[in-house]
């Protein structure tokens, strides 16, 4: 009895003392072992709960496995610990091992329901629901709340709402589970209705409630309702917290001015990485890439650690501005701070070097990546293609196939563009034919346009015209524009006029087709036709957009 009291006090005090809870558990465990009390069920349960609560699941499992006798609390403590520690599969494994004669308590049902939600294990979750009904544990509010959340996260919104409606006195957690689930459904507006119902019942929404409904407003592109909710959040003092403030900031960054988003950003007192990332993304979305990079510097200066999203955003900004010097600085910071960057970050580094024209560096990063995905290959192939390195792009594609990576639509866009740059007509046609025949990738307008341009450059205009007629994009202005451009280059007025007639009937988005038609007529000495094309251009008030490019020096 004395030892029980000692261990209980030690474990209870660990939660409020400055000593880590795991160290207190280890000390108590040692004391129990030294005095020969490890078989005591009460002490073992305390140790399991303490070890699991501090994240030391292996130690908790060891105590559990060494127990000669276990009770419902033993199982409940370990199952709950696994669920809280992010090991839902272990929680379900323990439930399967639990003796049928052992009565499961409400904590077991709630923990297992949360584990099923995390694993999206709908069948197992439905079985837990049925067992909880038979055992009479739906009366404990946290059990049905967990079951509602499980159904919602598994995409069974109707089932989750049915369970919710059976609750005699749903609490804030019950409403939050439904609202959050509906936010991810096809009926997010119903989440706003449930939120209003919660307020009508006299319940006070918490930070989780406002985070869910503000997210719904952002998804529904309803900043008016979002602004009203924002004003209520200000009165409650929730807007200064990163948890709620980040969602408000995301909404304003999408649908308001950057000045309004900056006001929200400034109001968040304890800014975390998500706060900074959201504000950085807001600037990048508006093309203010240099400001986004300056925000990254401010973020580091305030001792907030950048994450993968931060680095990816910064590298994308460098790529858009062609600032290789800044991109190298970000890359260097990553090398110093991270041994093995995330695949998404690695892809962003490749993309940055490729857009800045440094394909040797892009290839070096690609080769050093421990793991790659389809985007990694596509980024390198597209980079080679844009920089005119057709052979390297095709070699990378062949290497990709050898490694068993199935190409997608983006892959073929890069490969066909490479064939186009190099004038590889036969190879380009073979790749185009293999898209649907070998890989099940249906050609899109950009693929047809690329092959039309390839055939057009080779002077095979009638083949190109037949290809357009046989495709699903015979009226696409980009595809027709490519064929008209090729006709103008080769002075083929017969094909050019047919294509121009169709293109003008479709209604071109720019004035380029009129200019091409005028040049086509002029090249054949048909000045009346050229003058008519110019009159049509002026009549439609179509303007040619001025092109521009940027490059960083130094």
C-alpha positions as CSV (number, residue, x, y, z in Angstrom):
1,X,0.0,0.0,0.0
2,X,2.9,2.4,0.8
3,X,4.5,1.7,-2.6
4,X,1.2,2.2,-4.4
5,X,0.8,5.6,-2.7
6,X,4.4,6.5,-3.5
7,X,4.1,5.6,-7.2
8,X,0.7,7.3,-7.5
9,X,2.0,10.5,-6.0
10,X,5.1,10.3,-8.2
11,X,3.1,9.9,-11.4
12,X,0.5,12.5,-10.4
13,X,3.2,15.0,-9.6
14,X,5.0,14.4,-12.8
15,X,2.3,16.2,-14.8
16,X,2.8,19.4,-12.9
17,X,6.5,19.3,-12.0
18,X,9.3,20.6,-14.1
19,X,10.6,17.0,-14.5
20,X,9.6,15.2,-17.6
21,X,6.8,12.7,-17.1
22,X,8.7,9.9,-18.7
23,X,11.6,10.3,-16.2
24,X,9.1,10.1,-13.3
25,X,7.6,7.0,-14.8
26,X,11.0,5.4,-15.2
27,X,11.8,6.2,-11.6
28,X,8.5,4.7,-10.4
29,X,9.0,1.7,-12.6
30,X,12.5,1.1,-11.1
31,X,11.1,1.4,-7.6
32,X,8.4,-1.1,-8.3
33,X,10.9,-3.6,-9.8
34,X,13.3,-3.2,-6.9
35,X,10.6,-4.0,-4.4
36,X,9.1,-6.8,-6.4
37,X,5.7,-5.1,-7.1
38,X,5.7,-5.2,-10.9
39,X,2.9,-7.8,-10.8
40,X,0.6,-5.3,-9.1
41,X,-2.2,-4.4,-11.6
42,X,-2.8,-0.9,-10.1
43,X,0.9,0.0,-10.3
44,X,1.3,-1.4,-13.8
45,X,-1.8,0.5,-15.1
46,X,-0.3,3.7,-13.7
47,X,3.0,3.0,-15.4
48,X,1.3,2.2,-18.8
49,X,-0.7,5.4,-18.6
50,X,2.3,7.5,-17.7
51,X,4.6,5.9,-20.3
52,X,2.0,6.2,-23.1
53,X,1.1,9.7,-22.1
54,X,4.7,10.8,-22.6
55,X,5.0,9.1,-26.0
56,X,7.1,6.1,-24.8
57,X,4.8,3.4,-26.3
58,X,7.5,0.8,-26.4
59,X,8.0,1.0,-22.6
60,X,4.2,1.1,-22.1
61,X,3.9,-2.0,-24.2
62,X,6.7,-3.8,-22.3
63,X,4.9,-3.2,-19.0
64,X,1.7,-4.4,-20.5
65,X,3.2,-7.6,-22.0
66,X,4.9,-8.4,-18.7
67,X,1.7,-8.2,-16.6
68,X,0.6,-11.7,-15.4
69,X,-3.0,-10.3,-15.0
70,X,-4.7,-7.4,-16.8
71,X,-8.0,-5.7,-16.3
72,X,-10.1,-3.4,-18.5
73,X,-8.1,-0.4,-17.4
74,X,-4.9,-2.0,-18.6
75,X,-6.2,-2.4,-22.1
76,X,-7.9,1.0,-22.1
77,X,-4.7,2.8,-21.0
78,X,-2.6,1.3,-23.7
79,X,-5.2,1.6,-26.5
80,X,-5.9,5.2,-25.6
81,X,-2.1,5.9,-25.5
82,X,-1.6,4.4,-29.0
83,X,-4.5,6.5,-30.3
84,X,-3.1,9.7,-28.8
85,X,0.5,8.9,-29.9
86,X,-0.5,8.7,-33.6
87,X,-0.3,4.9,-33.8
88,X,-3.9,4.0,-34.7
89,X,-3.0,0.7,-36.2
90,X,-1.6,-0.5,-32.9
91,X,-4.9,0.5,-31.2
92,X,-6.9,-1.7,-33.6
93,X,-4.4,-4.5,-33.2
94,X,-4.8,-4.4,-29.4
95,X,-8.6,-4.3,-29.7
96,X,-8.5,-7.5,-31.8
97,X,-6.4,-9.1,-29.1
98,X,-8.6,-8.0,-26.3
99,X,-10.3,-11.0,-24.5
100,X,-14.0,-11.3,-25.5
101,X,-14.8,-11.8,-21.8
102,X,-13.1,-8.5,-20.9
103,X,-15.7,-5.8,-20.9
104,X,-14.6,-2.8,-23.0
105,X,-15.2,0.6,-21.4
106,X,-16.1,3.9,-22.9
107,X,-12.5,5.0,-23.2
108,X,-11.7,2.0,-25.4
109,X,-14.7,2.7,-27.7
110,X,-13.8,6.4,-28.1
111,X,-10.1,5.7,-28.7
112,X,-10.7,3.0,-31.2
113,X,-13.3,5.2,-33.1
114,X,-10.7,7.9,-33.3
115,X,-8.2,5.3,-34.6
116,X,-10.6,4.2,-37.3
117,X,-11.1,7.8,-38.3
118,X,-7.3,8.3,-38.6
119,X,-7.0,5.2,-40.8
120,X,-10.2,5.9,-42.7
121,X,-11.2,2.3,-41.7
122,X,-15.0,2.6,-42.2
123,X,-15.8,-1.1,-41.8
124,X,-13.9,-1.3,-38.5
125,X,-15.5,1.9,-37.4
126,X,-19.0,0.7,-38.2
127,X,-18.3,-2.4,-36.1
128,X,-17.2,-0.3,-33.2
129,X,-20.4,1.7,-33.5
130,X,-22.5,-1.4,-33.4
131,X,-20.6,-2.8,-30.4
132,X,-21.0,0.5,-28.6
133,X,-24.7,0.4,-29.2
134,X,-25.0,-3.1,-27.9
135,X,-22.9,-2.3,-24.8
136,X,-24.9,0.8,-24.0
137,X,-22.0,3.2,-24.2
138,X,-23.6,5.8,-26.5
139,X,-24.8,7.6,-23.4
140,X,-21.3,8.9,-22.7
141,X,-21.0,12.0,-24.8
142,X,-17.4,11.5,-25.9
143,X,-18.2,8.0,-27.4
144,X,-20.9,9.2,-29.9
145,X,-18.8,12.3,-30.6
146,X,-15.9,10.1,-31.6
147,X,-18.2,7.9,-33.7
148,X,-19.7,11.0,-35.4
149,X,-16.2,12.3,-36.2
150,X,-15.2,8.8,-37.5
151,X,-18.1,8.7,-40.0
152,X,-17.4,12.3,-41.1
153,X,-13.7,11.7,-41.7
154,X,-14.5,8.4,-43.6
155,X,-16.8,10.4,-45.9
156,X,-20.1,8.9,-44.6
157,X,-21.7,12.3,-43.8
158,X,-25.3,11.0,-43.7
159,X,-24.4,8.3,-41.2
160,X,-22.5,10.7,-39.1
161,X,-25.4,13.2,-39.1
162,X,-27.8,10.4,-38.1
163,X,-25.7,9.6,-35.0
164,X,-25.5,13.3,-34.2
165,X,-29.3,13.6,-34.4
166,X,-29.8,10.8,-31.9
167,X,-27.9,12.7,-29.2
168,X,-30.2,14.0,-26.5
169,X,-27.9,16.9,-25.5
170,X,-25.2,17.4,-28.1
171,X,-22.3,19.5,-26.8
172,X,-19.9,21.9,-28.6
173,X,-17.6,18.9,-29.5
174,X,-20.6,17.1,-31.1
175,X,-21.4,20.2,-33.2
176,X,-17.8,20.7,-34.1
177,X,-17.4,17.2,-35.4
178,X,-20.4,17.6,-37.7
179,X,-19.3,21.1,-38.9
180,X,-15.8,19.9,-39.6
181,X,-17.1,16.9,-41.4
182,X,-19.5,18.9,-43.6
183,X,-16.7,21.4,-44.4
184,X,-14.9,18.5,-46.2
185,X,-18.1,17.2,-47.9
186,X,-20.0,18.2,-51.0
187,X,-22.4,20.3,-48.8
188,X,-20.2,22.7,-46.9
189,X,-23.0,25.2,-46.7
190,X,-24.8,22.8,-44.4
191,X,-21.9,23.3,-42.0
192,X,-22.9,26.9,-41.7
193,X,-26.5,25.8,-41.0
194,X,-25.3,23.5,-38.2
195,X,-23.2,26.3,-36.8
196,X,-26.3,28.6,-36.6
197,X,-28.2,25.7,-34.9
198,X,-25.5,25.4,-32.3
199,X,-25.8,29.1,-31.5
200,X,-29.6,28.9,-31.4
201,X,-29.3,26.1,-28.8
202,X,-27.4,28.5,-26.6
203,X,-24.0,26.8,-27.0
204,X,-20.9,29.0,-27.1
205,X,-18.8,28.2,-30.2
206,X,-15.1,27.7,-29.5
207,X,-11.9,28.1,-31.6
208,X,-12.5,24.8,-33.4
209,X,-16.0,26.0,-34.3
210,X,-14.8,29.2,-35.8
211,X,-11.9,27.6,-37.6
212,X,-14.3,25.2,-39.3
213,X,-16.9,27.8,-40.4
214,X,-14.3,30.3,-41.5
215,X,-12.7,27.6,-43.6
216,X,-16.1,26.9,-45.1
217,X,-16.5,30.6,-46.0
218,X,-13.2,30.5,-47.7
219,X,-14.0,27.4,-49.7
220,X,-17.5,28.8,-50.7
221,X,-15.9,32.1,-51.8
222,X,-18.1,33.9,-49.3
223,X,-15.9,36.7,-47.7
224,X,-19.0,38.6,-46.6
225,X,-20.1,35.9,-44.1
226,X,-16.5,35.3,-43.3
227,X,-16.0,39.0,-42.4
228,X,-19.0,38.8,-40.0
229,X,-17.6,35.8,-38.4
230,X,-14.2,37.6,-38.2
231,X,-15.8,40.4,-36.3
232,X,-17.3,38.0,-33.7
233,X,-13.9,36.2,-33.4
234,X,-12.4,39.6,-32.6
235,X,-14.9,40.2,-29.8
236,X,-14.1,36.8,-28.4
237,X,-10.3,37.5,-28.7
238,X,-9.8,34.5,-31.0
239,X,-8.4,36.4,-33.9
240,X,-5.1,36.9,-32.1
241,X,-4.5,33.2,-31.8
242,X,-2.6,31.5,-34.6
243,X,-5.1,28.6,-34.7
244,X,-8.0,30.9,-35.7
245,X,-6.0,33.8,-37.2
246,X,-4.4,31.6,-39.8
247,X,-7.8,30.6,-41.2
248,X,-8.9,34.2,-41.3
249,X,-5.6,35.2,-42.9
250,X,-6.0,32.5,-45.6
251,X,-9.6,33.8,-46.4
252,X,-8.5,37.4,-46.7
253,X,-5.4,36.5,-48.7
254,X,-7.6,34.9,-51.3
255,X,-10.5,37.3,-51.5
256,X,-9.4,40.7,-50.1
257,X,-6.6,43.2,-50.7
258,X,-3.1,42.5,-49.5
259,X,-3.5,45.5,-47.1
260,X,-6.4,43.8,-45.4
261,X,-4.5,40.5,-45.2
262,X,-1.6,42.4,-43.7
263,X,-3.9,43.7,-40.9
264,X,-4.9,40.2,-40.1
265,X,-1.3,39.0,-40.2
266,X,-0.3,41.8,-37.8
267,X,-3.1,41.0,-35.4
268,X,-1.9,37.4,-34.8
269,X,0.2,37.6,-31.7
270,X,2.0,34.2,-31.7
271,X,2.8,33.7,-35.3
272,X,3.7,30.2,-36.3
273,X,5.0,28.7,-39.5
274,X,1.5,28.4,-41.0
275,X,0.9,32.1,-40.4
276,X,4.0,33.1,-42.2
277,X,3.4,30.6,-45.0
278,X,-0.1,31.8,-45.6
279,X,1.1,35.4,-45.9
280,X,4.0,34.5,-48.1
281,X,1.6,32.5,-50.4
282,X,-0.7,35.6,-50.5
283,X,2.1,37.7,-51.9
284,X,3.2,35.0,-54.4
285,X,-0.4,34.6,-55.6
286,X,-0.5,38.3,-56.5
287,X,2.9,38.1,-58.3
288,X,4.7,40.0,-55.5
289,X,7.5,37.4,-55.4
290,X,10.2,39.8,-54.1
291,X,8.0,40.7,-51.1
292,X,7.5,37.0,-50.5
293,X,11.2,36.5,-50.3
294,X,11.6,39.4,-47.9
295,X,8.9,37.8,-45.7
296,X,11.0,34.7,-45.6
297,X,13.9,36.7,-44.2
298,X,11.7,38.3,-41.6
299,X,10.4,34.9,-40.6
300,X,13.9,33.6,-40.0
301,X,14.8,36.8,-38.1
302,X,11.9,36.2,-35.7
303,X,13.2,32.7,-34.9
304,X,10.2,30.9,-36.6
305,X,11.6,27.8,-38.2
306,X,10.6,27.5,-41.9
307,X,9.1,24.2,-43.0
308,X,8.9,22.4,-46.3
309,X,6.0,24.6,-47.6
310,X,8.1,27.8,-46.8
311,X,11.1,26.6,-48.7
312,X,9.0,25.4,-51.7
313,X,7.3,28.8,-51.8
314,X,10.6,30.7,-51.6
315,X,12.1,28.6,-54.3
316,X,9.1,29.1,-56.6
317,X,9.4,32.8,-56.1
318,X,13.1,32.7,-57.0
319,X,12.2,30.7,-60.1
320,X,9.5,33.2,-61.2
321,X,11.9,36.1,-60.8
322,X,14.9,34.1,-62.3
323,X,16.9,35.1,-59.3
324,X,19.5,32.3,-59.3
325,X,21.6,34.0,-56.5
326,X,18.6,34.1,-54.1
327,X,17.7,30.5,-55.1
328,X,21.2,29.3,-54.3
329,X,21.0,31.0,-50.9
330,X,17.8,29.1,-50.1
331,X,19.3,25.9,-51.4
332,X,22.4,26.5,-49.3
333,X,20.3,27.1,-46.2
334,X,18.5,23.8,-46.9
335,X,21.8,21.9,-47.2
336,X,23.0,23.3,-43.9
337,X,19.8,22.7,-42.0
338,X,18.4,19.5,-43.4
339,X,20.1,16.3,-44.2
340,X,17.4,14.9,-46.5
341,X,14.9,17.4,-47.7
342,X,11.3,16.4,-48.5
343,X,10.6,15.3,-52.1
344,X,8.4,18.3,-52.7
345,X,11.3,20.6,-51.6
346,X,13.7,18.7,-53.9
347,X,11.3,19.2,-56.8
348,X,11.1,22.9,-56.1
349,X,14.9,23.1,-56.1
350,X,15.0,21.3,-59.5
351,X,12.3,23.7,-60.8
352,X,14.2,26.7,-59.6
353,X,17.4,25.8,-61.3
354,X,15.6,24.7,-64.5
355,X,13.7,28.0,-64.8
356,X,16.9,29.9,-64.2
357,X,18.6,28.0,-67.0
358,X,21.0,26.1,-64.8
359,X,20.2,22.6,-66.0
360,X,23.5,21.1,-64.7
361,X,22.6,22.1,-61.2
362,X,19.1,20.8,-61.7
363,X,20.3,17.4,-62.8
364,X,22.8,17.2,-60.0
365,X,20.0,17.8,-57.4
366,X,17.8,15.3,-59.2
367,X,20.5,12.6,-59.1
368,X,21.2,13.2,-55.4
369,X,17.6,12.8,-54.3
370,X,17.1,9.7,-52.3
371,X,13.5,9.3,-53.4
372,X,11.7,10.8,-56.4
373,X,8.1,10.9,-57.6
374,X,6.6,11.6,-61.0
375,X,6.8,15.3,-60.5
376,X,10.6,15.0,-60.0
377,X,10.9,13.4,-63.5
378,X,8.4,15.8,-65.1
379,X,10.2,18.9,-63.7
380,X,13.6,17.8,-65.1
381,X,12.2,16.8,-68.5
382,X,10.2,20.0,-68.8
383,X,13.3,22.0,-67.8
384,X,15.5,20.3,-70.4
385,X,12.8,20.9,-73.0
386,X,12.3,24.6,-72.2
387,X,16.1,25.2,-72.3
388,X,16.3,23.5,-75.7
389,X,18.2,20.4,-74.5
390,X,16.1,17.9,-76.5
391,X,18.5,15.0,-76.3
392,X,18.8,15.2,-72.5
393,X,15.0,15.5,-72.2
394,X,14.4,12.4,-74.3
395,X,17.2,10.5,-72.5
396,X,15.6,11.3,-69.1
397,X,12.3,10.1,-70.4
398,X,13.8,6.8,-71.5
399,X,15.5,6.5,-68.2
400,X,12.2,7.1,-66.4
401,X,10.5,4.3,-68.3
402,X,13.4,2.0,-67.5
403,X,12.8,2.6,-63.8
404,X,9.2,1.7,-64.2
405,X,7.7,5.2,-63.7
406,X,4.5,5.6,-65.8
407,X,4.4,8.9,-67.6
408,X,1.4,11.2,-67.5
409,X,0.1,14.1,-69.6
410,X,2.7,16.6,-68.3
411,X,5.5,14.2,-69.1
412,X,4.4,13.9,-72.8
413,X,4.0,17.7,-73.0
414,X,7.7,18.0,-72.2
415,X,8.8,15.2,-74.4
416,X,6.8,16.3,-77.5
417,X,8.1,19.9,-76.9
418,X,11.7,18.5,-76.9
419,X,11.0,16.6,-80.2
420,X,9.6,19.8,-81.6
421,X,12.7,21.8,-80.7
422,X,15.0,19.2,-82.3
423,X,12.8,18.5,-85.3
424,X,12.5,14.8,-84.5
425,X,9.3,14.2,-86.4
426,X,9.3,10.4,-86.5
427,X,10.2,10.1,-82.9
428,X,7.6,12.7,-81.9
429,X,4.9,10.9,-83.7
430,X,5.8,7.6,-82.1
431,X,5.6,9.2,-78.6
432,X,2.3,10.7,-79.5
433,X,0.9,7.4,-80.7
434,X,2.1,5.6,-77.5
435,X,0.2,8.0,-75.2
436,X,-3.1,6.3,-75.4
437,X,-2.1,3.0,-77.0
438,X,0.6,2.1,-74.4
439,X,0.1,4.3,-71.4
440,X,-3.6,5.1,-71.5
441,X,-3.0,8.9,-71.5
442,X,-5.6,10.7,-73.7
443,X,-4.0,13.4,-75.8
444,X,-4.9,16.9,-74.8
445,X,-5.0,20.2,-76.8
446,X,-1.4,21.0,-75.9
447,X,-0.1,17.6,-77.2
448,X,-2.0,17.9,-80.5
449,X,-0.8,21.5,-80.9
450,X,2.8,20.4,-80.3
451,X,2.6,17.7,-82.9
452,X,1.0,20.0,-85.4
453,X,3.8,22.5,-84.9
454,X,6.3,19.6,-85.3
455,X,4.7,18.5,-88.6
456,X,4.3,22.0,-89.7
457,X,8.0,22.9,-89.2
458,X,8.8,19.8,-91.4
459,X,6.5,21.1,-94.1
460,X,4.0,18.3,-93.7
461,X,1.0,20.6,-93.6
462,X,-1.6,18.2,-95.0
463,X,-0.6,15.6,-92.4
464,X,-0.9,18.2,-89.7
465,X,-4.3,19.3,-91.0
466,X,-5.6,15.7,-91.1
467,X,-4.4,15.2,-87.5
468,X,-6.3,18.3,-86.4
469,X,-9.5,17.1,-88.2
470,X,-9.2,13.6,-86.7
471,X,-8.7,15.0,-83.1
472,X,-11.2,16.2,-80.6
473,X,-9.6,19.7,-80.8
474,X,-10.4,20.6,-84.4
475,X,-12.0,23.9,-83.1
476,X,-9.4,24.7,-80.5
477,X,-7.9,28.1,-81.2
478,X,-4.4,27.1,-80.0
479,X,-4.3,24.0,-82.2
480,X,-5.6,25.9,-85.2
481,X,-3.2,28.8,-84.5
482,X,-0.3,26.4,-84.6
483,X,-1.4,25.1,-88.0
484,X,-2.0,28.6,-89.3
485,X,1.4,29.7,-88.2
486,X,3.0,26.7,-90.0
487,X,1.0,27.6,-93.1
488,X,2.4,31.1,-93.0
489,X,6.0,29.9,-92.6
490,X,5.7,27.7,-95.7
491,X,3.5,30.1,-97.7
492,X,0.8,27.5,-98.1
493,X,-2.2,29.8,-98.7
494,X,-4.5,26.9,-99.6
495,X,-4.2,25.2,-96.2
496,X,-3.8,28.5,-94.4
497,X,-7.1,29.9,-95.7
498,X,-9.0,26.8,-94.7
499,X,-7.6,27.0,-91.3
500,X,-8.0,30.7,-91.0
501,X,-11.7,30.4,-92.0
502,X,-12.3,27.8,-89.2
503,X,-10.3,29.8,-86.7
504,X,-12.2,33.0,-87.4
505,X,-15.5,31.2,-87.2
506,X,-14.5,29.9,-83.8
507,X,-13.6,33.4,-82.6
508,X,-9.9,33.8,-81.7
509,X,-9.0,34.9,-78.2
510,X,-6.3,37.3,-79.5
511,X,-5.4,39.2,-82.6
512,X,-2.6,36.9,-83.6
513,X,-4.6,34.9,-86.2
514,X,-5.5,38.1,-88.1
515,X,-1.8,39.1,-88.1
516,X,-0.8,35.6,-89.4
517,X,-3.5,35.6,-92.1
518,X,-2.3,39.1,-93.2
519,X,1.3,37.9,-93.4
520,X,0.2,34.7,-95.3
521,X,-1.6,36.8,-97.9
522,X,1.3,39.3,-98.1
523,X,3.9,36.5,-98.7
524,X,1.9,35.4,-101.7
525,X,1.5,38.9,-103.1
526,X,-2.3,38.9,-102.3
527,X,-2.4,42.5,-100.9
528,X,-6.1,42.8,-101.0
529,X,-6.4,39.8,-98.7
530,X,-3.7,41.2,-96.4
531,X,-5.5,44.5,-96.2
532,X,-8.8,42.7,-95.4
533,X,-7.2,40.8,-92.6
534,X,-5.9,44.1,-91.1
535,X,-9.4,45.6,-91.4
536,X,-10.9,42.7,-89.5
537,X,-8.2,43.0,-86.9
538,X,-9.1,46.7,-86.3
539,X,-12.8,46.0,-86.5
540,X,-12.5,43.6,-83.6
541,X,-10.3,46.0,-81.7
542,X,-8.0,43.1,-81.0
543,X,-4.6,44.0,-79.6
544,X,-1.4,42.0,-79.5
545,X,-0.1,41.5,-76.0
546,X,3.4,42.8,-75.5
547,X,5.8,40.1,-74.5
548,X,8.3,40.5,-71.7
549,X,10.9,38.5,-69.8
550,X,13.0,39.0,-66.7
551,X,16.4,37.7,-65.7
552,X,18.5,38.2,-62.6
553,X,22.1,39.4,-63.1
554,X,24.8,38.5,-60.7
